[in-house]
Amino acid sequence: VRIGPRDYLVVWSLNKDKDGSNIASLGMPSVPARACRFDFGLKGVADTARLVAPNGQVLDEVSWTNMARGSTWALLSGGNFGMSFPTPLRGNEAVVDLNDNERRRRLGRIVFNEIMYWDPRDGPDWVELYNKGETEADLTGVTFTDSDLDRKFVFGSDDRCQTIIPPKGYLVLTSSKEKIESGSDLERVVGSEGELSLSCRFPWGLKRKGDLVQLSIGGEWLAEQSWTNTTVDKVDGYRSYARRTDGWGDFIPS
């Protein structure tokens, strides 16, 4: 197996594309690449790929978490890895163009608007985003995380989760650790607003004694909000931590 200077070689999973039809649909030549196949699948949620020499030395490796379905994790022009459109045997093409100043401006209008990290009724944690801009914003490729940066939800990784927030619109992310009860306040609120979605679910719970939530894209920070264990008093009943006015002002118990 040889790779020429500034050339490519692609290996792909045997167990997900036995006849080669999927890879052929991406423009892959069938003859040279058919010999380079591995008999296991890669994980989209979190995994690591490594090149290991015969003596056991790791030559190179790359890890990823929560990749968007239908995209690849690729080395981009800036020297960092990011989501790319599938481009086997040709140059990588970023899903998120950080040089797109108009999109960056629109994403800059997305803010954390309301947070429920301790529901006395034992419902799910949830986070509300608000677009205070005058144009819609596409969150594809944006990462949501908390103080544990190893826990990530990437918009676009789940087809059921909307990525577009209309101007003056909302989007709710909920923890998948708890069930959303039928008839609950959260179900009623979300069900009454067409722009809210319950399909955007992150697989962990928020910390009650103090935590922060963040939005970023390509390693660039977009928004952040933190709280402490005294921010919202559970004894006071069903309360969230929210801005005084949608998109503006300090956070207060709400």
C-alpha positions as CSV (number, residue, x, y, z in Angstrom):
1,V,0.0,0.0,0.0
2,R,1.6,3.3,-1.1
3,I,0.3,6.8,-1.0
4,G,1.9,9.3,-3.4
5,P,3.0,12.8,-2.4
6,R,0.0,15.0,-1.7
7,D,-2.3,12.1,-2.5
8,Y,-5.0,10.2,-0.7
9,L,-6.0,6.7,0.4
10,V,-9.4,5.8,1.8
11,V,-10.3,2.8,3.9
12,W,-13.9,2.1,4.8
13,S,-16.0,-0.3,6.9
14,L,-16.8,-3.7,5.4
15,N,-19.8,-4.3,7.7
16,K,-21.7,-1.2,6.6
17,D,-21.2,-1.3,2.9
18,K,-20.7,-4.9,1.8
19,D,-21.1,-4.4,-1.9
20,G,-19.4,-1.0,-2.1
21,S,-22.5,0.8,-3.4
22,N,-22.5,3.5,-0.8
23,I,-18.9,4.5,-1.3
24,A,-19.3,4.3,-5.0
25,S,-22.1,6.8,-4.8
26,L,-19.6,9.3,-3.3
27,G,-17.4,9.0,-6.4
28,M,-14.9,6.5,-5.0
29,P,-13.1,4.4,-7.6
30,S,-13.9,0.7,-6.7
31,V,-10.6,-1.0,-7.7
32,P,-7.8,0.4,-5.5
33,A,-10.0,1.2,-2.5
34,R,-11.8,-2.2,-2.3
35,A,-8.6,-3.8,-0.8
36,C,-8.6,-1.2,2.1
37,R,-11.5,-2.3,4.3
38,F,-11.8,-2.9,8.0
39,D,-14.3,-5.3,9.6
40,F,-15.8,-3.0,12.2
41,G,-17.8,0.2,12.4
42,L,-16.8,3.6,13.7
43,K,-19.0,5.3,16.4
44,G,-20.7,8.6,15.6
45,V,-21.2,9.6,19.2
46,A,-17.5,9.3,20.3
47,D,-14.6,7.4,19.0
48,T,-10.9,7.5,18.1
49,A,-9.1,6.4,14.9
50,R,-5.4,5.5,15.1
51,L,-2.5,4.6,12.8
52,V,-0.2,2.1,14.5
53,A,3.1,0.9,13.2
54,P,4.1,-2.8,13.3
55,N,6.2,-2.1,16.5
56,G,3.1,-0.7,18.3
57,Q,4.1,2.9,17.9
58,V,1.1,5.2,17.4
59,L,1.9,7.3,14.3
60,D,-1.2,9.5,14.3
61,E,-4.7,9.6,15.9
62,V,-7.8,11.7,15.9
63,S,-10.9,11.7,18.2
64,W,-14.4,13.1,17.8
65,T,-17.7,13.4,19.6
66,N,-21.2,13.8,18.4
67,M,-20.6,14.2,14.7
68,A,-23.5,15.4,12.5
69,R,-25.1,12.6,10.6
70,G,-23.9,12.6,7.0
71,S,-20.8,14.6,7.6
72,T,-17.1,13.6,8.2
73,W,-14.5,14.8,10.7
74,A,-11.8,16.3,8.6
75,L,-8.5,18.3,8.8
76,L,-9.4,21.7,7.4
77,S,-7.4,24.6,6.0
78,G,-6.8,26.2,9.3
79,G,-4.9,23.2,10.6
80,N,-7.7,22.1,13.0
81,F,-10.3,19.3,12.6
82,G,-13.9,20.1,12.0
83,M,-17.0,18.8,10.3
84,S,-16.7,18.4,6.5
85,F,-19.0,17.3,3.7
86,P,-18.0,13.8,2.5
87,T,-15.1,14.4,0.0
88,P,-13.3,11.0,-0.5
89,L,-10.1,11.4,-2.5
90,R,-10.4,15.1,-2.8
91,G,-9.9,18.3,-0.7
92,N,-12.0,18.6,2.4
93,E,-14.9,21.1,2.4
94,A,-16.0,22.5,5.8
95,V,-19.6,22.3,6.8
96,V,-19.1,25.4,8.8
97,D,-17.3,28.2,7.0
98,L,-15.8,30.4,9.8
99,N,-14.9,33.0,7.1
100,D,-18.6,33.5,6.5
101,N,-19.0,36.8,8.3
102,E,-22.7,37.0,7.8
103,R,-23.3,33.7,9.4
104,R,-21.0,34.5,12.3
105,R,-23.0,37.7,12.8
106,R,-26.3,35.8,12.9
107,L,-24.9,33.3,15.3
108,G,-23.7,36.1,17.5
109,R,-27.3,37.0,18.1
110,I,-28.1,33.6,19.7
111,V,-28.2,33.8,23.5
112,F,-29.1,31.6,26.5
113,N,-32.5,32.8,27.6
114,E,-33.8,30.5,30.3
115,I,-32.4,27.5,32.2
116,M,-34.1,24.8,34.3
117,Y,-31.4,22.8,36.1
118,W,-33.4,21.7,39.1
119,D,-37.0,20.9,38.5
120,P,-38.7,20.2,41.9
121,R,-41.2,17.9,40.0
122,D,-38.2,15.8,38.8
123,G,-38.7,16.7,35.2
124,P,-35.8,17.0,32.7
125,D,-33.3,19.8,32.8
126,W,-33.7,22.1,29.9
127,V,-32.1,25.1,28.2
128,E,-33.8,27.7,26.1
129,L,-32.0,29.6,23.3
130,Y,-33.3,32.8,21.9
131,N,-32.5,34.5,18.6
132,K,-32.6,38.3,19.3
133,G,-31.6,39.1,15.7
134,E,-33.8,40.2,12.8
135,T,-32.8,37.2,10.6
136,E,-32.9,33.5,11.1
137,A,-29.8,31.7,12.3
138,D,-28.6,28.2,11.4
139,L,-27.0,26.3,14.3
140,T,-25.6,23.5,12.2
141,G,-22.1,22.6,13.5
142,V,-22.6,24.6,16.7
143,T,-21.6,22.7,19.9
144,F,-23.6,22.8,23.2
145,T,-21.7,21.8,26.3
146,D,-21.4,22.4,30.0
147,S,-18.4,22.7,32.4
148,D,-17.3,19.1,31.4
149,L,-16.0,19.8,27.9
150,D,-16.0,16.1,27.1
151,R,-19.8,16.2,27.1
152,K,-21.1,17.7,23.8
153,F,-24.2,18.0,21.7
154,V,-23.6,19.1,18.1
155,F,-26.5,20.6,16.2
156,G,-26.9,18.6,13.1
157,S,-25.9,15.3,14.8
158,D,-29.6,14.3,15.1
159,D,-31.9,14.9,12.1
160,R,-34.9,15.3,14.4
161,C,-33.4,18.4,16.1
162,Q,-34.1,21.6,14.2
163,T,-31.1,23.8,13.5
164,I,-32.9,27.0,12.3
165,I,-34.1,29.5,14.9
166,P,-36.3,32.2,13.3
167,P,-35.9,35.9,14.2
168,K,-37.2,36.5,17.8
169,G,-37.7,32.7,18.0
170,Y,-36.8,30.1,20.5
171,L,-35.3,26.6,20.7
172,V,-35.3,24.3,23.7
173,L,-32.7,21.6,24.5
174,T,-33.7,19.0,27.0
175,S,-31.8,16.4,28.9
176,S,-32.5,12.8,27.7
177,K,-31.8,11.5,31.2
178,E,-35.4,12.2,32.3
179,K,-38.7,11.5,30.7
180,I,-40.9,14.4,29.6
181,E,-44.2,13.6,31.3
182,S,-47.4,13.8,29.3
183,G,-49.3,17.0,30.3
184,S,-46.3,18.5,32.0
185,D,-45.6,22.2,32.0
186,L,-42.7,21.7,29.6
187,E,-44.8,19.6,27.2
188,R,-47.6,22.2,27.2
189,V,-45.2,25.2,26.7
190,V,-43.3,23.5,24.0
191,G,-46.3,22.1,22.3
192,S,-47.9,25.6,22.1
193,E,-45.0,27.1,20.3
194,G,-44.2,25.9,16.8
195,E,-40.6,27.1,16.9
196,L,-39.7,25.1,20.0
197,S,-38.5,21.5,19.6
198,L,-38.2,18.6,22.1
199,S,-36.0,16.6,19.7
200,C,-32.9,18.4,20.7
201,R,-31.8,16.3,23.6
202,F,-28.4,16.2,25.3
203,P,-27.4,12.9,27.1
204,W,-26.5,14.3,30.5
205,G,-28.0,16.3,33.4
206,L,-27.0,19.8,34.5
207,K,-25.3,20.3,37.8
208,R,-27.5,21.7,40.6
209,K,-24.7,23.0,42.8
210,G,-23.2,25.2,40.1
211,D,-22.4,24.8,36.4
212,L,-22.2,26.7,33.1
213,V,-23.5,26.1,29.6
214,Q,-21.7,27.2,26.5
215,L,-22.2,27.5,22.7
216,S,-19.2,27.4,20.4
217,I,-18.4,26.7,16.8
218,G,-15.1,25.5,15.4
219,G,-13.5,26.3,18.8
220,E,-14.8,29.9,18.7
221,W,-16.9,30.9,21.7
222,L,-20.5,32.2,21.0
223,A,-22.3,32.3,24.3
224,E,-22.0,31.2,27.9
225,Q,-24.1,31.3,31.1
226,S,-23.3,30.1,34.6
227,W,-25.1,29.6,37.9
228,T,-24.6,28.6,41.5
229,N,-26.5,26.4,44.0
230,T,-28.2,29.5,45.4
231,T,-29.4,30.9,42.1
232,V,-32.8,29.2,42.2
233,D,-34.4,27.9,45.5
234,K,-36.1,24.6,45.0
235,V,-38.3,25.3,48.1
236,D,-39.8,28.2,46.2
237,G,-41.5,25.8,43.8
238,Y,-41.3,25.4,40.1
239,R,-38.9,28.2,39.0
240,S,-36.4,28.6,36.2
241,Y,-33.4,30.9,35.8
242,A,-34.2,33.4,33.1
243,R,-33.4,36.8,31.6
244,R,-35.6,39.7,32.8
245,T,-36.6,40.3,29.1
246,D,-36.2,37.8,26.3
247,G,-32.6,38.2,24.9
248,W,-31.6,41.0,27.3
249,G,-30.7,41.8,30.9
250,D,-29.5,39.8,33.9
251,F,-30.7,36.3,34.8
252,I,-33.1,36.1,37.8
253,P,-35.4,33.4,39.2
254,S,-38.5,33.2,37.0
